[in-house]
């Protein structure tokens, strides 16, 4: 069994909130809440049998109602997340551990990456079932510099650098144990692959996509809107 976790309880401070005080993952993207784009893609994949959506406690009931409207949403459980992404993932894993039986593998995907596609999901599943742990990533294409005091101090060799994306995935027991060790060791991070590495697991790199954008700033939302409208105009599916 393969499950998925979508942490969507963050405050999105770099983006800011809308006039109603909602965080970025609940903003509208082409007529749908941001989190719903990736949620529907995960629901549509036949190998994903259970999805846990972590949201702010005050949003649980309203999001439950929203997600109950779709036929495929029957595999979604909406629960309160934590104060950080890491804490939300732990709560999701704890919830899944109560399933009988627990899942064999689990994918973790950021709600702020709405352009998730079936290919990305399938590539992640293929890799995690083969290697045990994986993450989507892209090679770094820009020149990378270190700075000190506002000036360039060093040029970094980018040949072995990658830009991490989600989904990230692992055997369920691996990720659960790795998060438990991270808590015990007081390790705080926004990246599940770091937590897996900390517990001694090798994380396989799966080629990501330039379309798999993370909404961090208002400009990112505009780019995603443009991509969606362009795809619709050309008769393509909504998520590349």
matplotlib code that plots the C-alpha trace (Angstrom):
import matplotlib.pyplot as plt

x = [0.0, 1.2, 0.1, 0.7, 1.1, 0.5, 1.6, -0.5, -0.6, 2.2, 1.7, 3.5, 5.1, 7.3, 4.3, 2.0, -1.8, -4.8, -7.3, -9.2, -6.1, -5.7, -2.2, -0.9, -1.9, -5.5, -5.3, -7.1, -5.2, -7.3, -10.5, -9.3, -7.5, -3.8, -3.6, -6.3, -4.3, -1.7, -4.3, -6.5, -3.4, -2.6, -6.2, -6.3, -3.3, -4.6, -1.6, -2.2, -4.7, -4.7, -3.8, -3.4, -3.9, -2.5, -4.1, -4.4, -6.6, -9.2, -9.5, -10.1, -13.9, -14.1, -11.5, -13.2, -16.3, -14.4, -12.6, -15.9, -17.3, -15.2, -15.6, -11.9, -11.6, -12.9, -9.3, -8.4, -8.2, -8.0, -6.4, -4.7, -1.1, 1.7, 3.5, 6.2, 6.3, 8.3, 5.8, 3.0, 4.7, 5.2, 1.5, 0.7, 3.0, 1.5, -2.0, -1.0, 0.7, -2.8, -4.0, -4.4, -2.1, 0.1, 1.3, 4.4, 5.6, 4.7, 5.1, 5.4, 4.4, 4.3, 0.9, 2.7, 3.8, 0.5, 1.9, 2.3, 1.7, 0.9, 4.4, 6.1, 4.0, 4.7, 8.5, 8.5, 6.7, 9.0, 12.0, 10.9, 9.8, 13.2, 15.5, 13.6, 14.0, 14.0, 13.3, 12.6, 15.4, 16.7, 20.4, 21.4, 21.6, 22.6, 26.1, 26.2, 28.2, 29.0, 29.0, 30.5, 29.5, 27.5, 30.3, 31.2, 33.7, 33.6, 32.2, 30.6, 31.1, 27.5, 28.3, 27.2, 24.5, 20.8, 17.7, 15.4, 11.7, 8.8, 7.4, 9.9, 9.3, 10.5, 9.5, 7.0, 8.9, 12.1, 10.5, 8.7, 11.9, 13.9, 11.5, 11.6, 15.4, 15.2, 13.0, 15.3, 18.4, 16.7, 17.2, 15.0, 14.7, 12.1, 13.4, 12.5, 15.6, 17.8, 15.9, 16.3, 20.1, 20.4, 19.1, 21.6, 19.5, 20.6, 18.2, 17.9, 17.6, 14.6, 14.7, 12.2, 10.6, 11.0, 7.2, 7.2, 7.3, 7.0, 4.8, 7.0, 6.2, 3.2, 5.2, 5.3, 1.5, 1.3, 3.7, 1.6, -1.5, 0.1, 1.2, -2.3, -4.0, -1.5, -2.1, -5.8, -5.5, -3.4, -5.7, -3.1, -3.8, -3.8, -0.7, 2.5]
y = [0.0, 3.5, 6.6, 10.3, 13.2, 16.8, 19.2, 22.4, 23.8, 26.4, 30.1, 31.0, 34.1, 34.9, 35.0, 36.7, 36.3, 37.4, 40.0, 37.2, 36.2, 32.9, 31.4, 30.9, 27.2, 28.3, 31.1, 30.7, 29.4, 29.4, 29.0, 26.3, 26.5, 26.1, 22.8, 21.2, 21.0, 18.5, 16.8, 15.9, 14.6, 12.3, 11.2, 10.4, 8.0, 4.5, 3.3, 6.0, 4.4, 6.9, 10.6, 12.7, 16.4, 18.4, 21.9, 24.5, 23.3, 26.1, 25.0, 21.3, 21.3, 23.6, 21.7, 18.4, 19.8, 21.0, 17.7, 15.7, 17.1, 15.0, 11.3, 10.6, 12.5, 9.5, 8.5, 11.8, 12.3, 15.9, 16.4, 19.3, 19.9, 21.1, 24.4, 23.5, 21.3, 18.7, 18.5, 18.2, 15.3, 13.6, 13.9, 12.5, 9.5, 8.9, 9.0, 6.5, 4.2, 3.5, 2.1, -1.7, -2.5, 0.6, 1.6, 0.1, 3.4, 7.0, 10.1, 13.6, 16.5, 20.2, 21.9, 24.9, 22.9, 22.9, 21.7, 18.1, 15.6, 11.9, 11.4, 12.9, 10.7, 7.6, 8.4, 8.8, 5.5, 3.6, 4.9, 4.5, 0.9, 0.1, 2.1, 2.6, 6.4, 9.1, 12.7, 14.7, 17.1, 19.3, 20.1, 23.6, 25.6, 29.1, 30.0, 29.8, 32.2, 32.5, 36.0, 37.9, 41.4, 41.9, 40.9, 37.7, 35.5, 32.2, 30.6, 27.2, 24.2, 23.4, 20.1, 18.0, 20.3, 19.7, 21.7, 19.5, 19.3, 17.1, 14.5, 12.9, 9.3, 6.4, 3.1, 4.0, 2.4, 4.2, 7.6, 7.1, 5.9, 8.7, 11.3, 9.8, 10.0, 13.6, 14.5, 12.7, 14.4, 17.8, 18.0, 20.6, 20.8, 21.4, 18.5, 14.8, 13.6, 15.3, 13.4, 10.1, 10.7, 11.6, 8.1, 6.4, 6.0, 6.7, 8.9, 8.3, 11.3, 11.3, 13.9, 16.6, 19.2, 22.9, 23.1, 21.8, 25.3, 26.1, 29.0, 31.2, 34.7, 36.3, 36.2, 32.4, 32.3, 34.5, 32.1, 29.1, 30.9, 31.7, 28.0, 26.7, 29.1, 28.4, 24.6, 25.1, 27.2, 24.5, 21.6, 20.2, 18.7, 21.1, 19.7, 18.9]
z = [0.0, -0.8, 1.1, 0.7, 3.1, 2.2, 4.9, 4.4, 7.9, 7.5, 7.8, 4.5, 6.1, 3.1, 0.8, 3.3, 3.8, 1.8, 3.0, 4.8, 6.7, 4.8, 4.2, 0.7, 0.4, 0.6, -2.0, -5.3, -8.3, -11.5, -9.5, -7.0, -3.6, -4.1, -2.1, -4.2, -7.4, -6.0, -3.8, -6.9, -8.8, -5.9, -5.6, -9.3, -9.1, -8.7, -6.7, -3.9, -1.5, 1.3, 1.6, 4.8, 4.4, 7.3, 7.8, 10.5, 13.3, 12.7, 9.1, 9.6, 9.4, 6.4, 4.5, 5.3, 3.7, 0.6, 0.1, 0.6, -2.6, -5.0, -5.7, -5.5, -2.3, -0.3, 0.2, 1.9, 5.7, 6.9, 10.3, 12.2, 11.4, 13.5, 14.0, 11.4, 8.3, 10.2, 12.9, 10.4, 8.6, 12.0, 12.7, 9.3, 9.9, 13.3, 11.8, 9.1, 11.6, 13.0, 9.7, 9.6, 8.0, 7.8, 4.3, 2.8, 1.3, 1.8, -0.4, 1.1, -1.2, -0.4, -0.9, -2.3, -5.4, -7.4, -10.7, -9.7, -12.5, -12.8, -14.3, -11.3, -9.0, -11.0, -11.3, -7.5, -6.9, -9.3, -7.5, -3.9, -4.5, -6.1, -3.8, -0.6, -0.5, -3.1, -3.9, -7.0, -7.8, -10.6, -11.5, -10.5, -13.8, -12.4, -11.2, -7.5, -5.3, -1.7, -0.3, 2.7, 3.7, 0.5, -1.9, -3.7, -1.7, -3.7, -6.7, -5.9, -8.2, -9.3, -11.1, -8.1, -6.8, -7.2, -6.3, -4.2, -5.0, -3.8, -3.8, -1.5, -0.6, 1.5, 3.0, 5.7, 8.5, 7.4, 7.4, 10.7, 12.4, 10.8, 12.1, 15.6, 15.6, 14.4, 17.3, 19.7, 18.2, 18.1, 14.3, 12.7, 8.9, 6.2, 4.1, 4.6, 2.6, 5.2, 8.0, 6.1, 5.6, 9.2, 10.0, 7.6, 4.5, 1.0, -0.9, -4.7, -7.0, -9.4, -12.2, -11.4, -13.6, -14.1, -14.0, -10.4, -9.0, -5.3, -4.6, -2.3, -3.6, -5.3, -8.6, -8.4, -8.3, -11.4, -13.2, -12.3, -13.4, -16.7, -17.2, -16.5, -18.8, -21.5, -21.1, -21.3, -24.4, -26.1, -25.0, -22.5, -19.1, -16.2, -14.5, -16.5]

ax = plt.figure().add_subplot(projection="3d")
ax.plot(x, y, z, "-o")
ax.set_aspect("equal")
plt.show()
